[in-house]
């Protein structure tokens, strides 16, 4: 058990944004079964505690790598860029205007109780998120870390819009 491995090494995956989720899941299950508490019930207190710590490390790694935005943030951290530390990123005014427009569109759809419109809106926002993820992958791959960080911030904004639309949709479905 090596706690110094990065999460990609831990799961035996190449370091990069593109990830085979089925391989991640397989490696996760294999590692979890190896450190499962039942397998270490007769071990010393130290070994049981170490097994629990390793299981926690495996769970944390899996949670980080399975979600594209957290995987992107982690990749940047491996490059020495702490995206989470930049709480007020400078964003392109055009992007911000698009955000305002999308937020107003969402508010109008929710006010009209337009369920079909909300589904279409979520699809549109999801497509933008996928494009931004591709932008991040390309920027990261070409070592354009500033652009990669900007892509992450854009993704985070879009995810908030998607979650807001999801919440509005749930509210409409509850009526």
Secondary structure, DSSP 8 states (H G I E B T S, - for coil): --TTS-HHHHTT--SSS---HHHHHHHHHHHHHHH-GGGGTTS-HHHHHHHHHHHHHHHHHHHHHHSHHHHHHHHHHHTT--GGG-SS----HHHHHHHHHHHHHHHHHHHTT-HHHHHHHHHHHHHHHHHHHHHHHHHHHTT-HHHHHHHHHHHHHHHHHHHHHHHHHHHHHH-
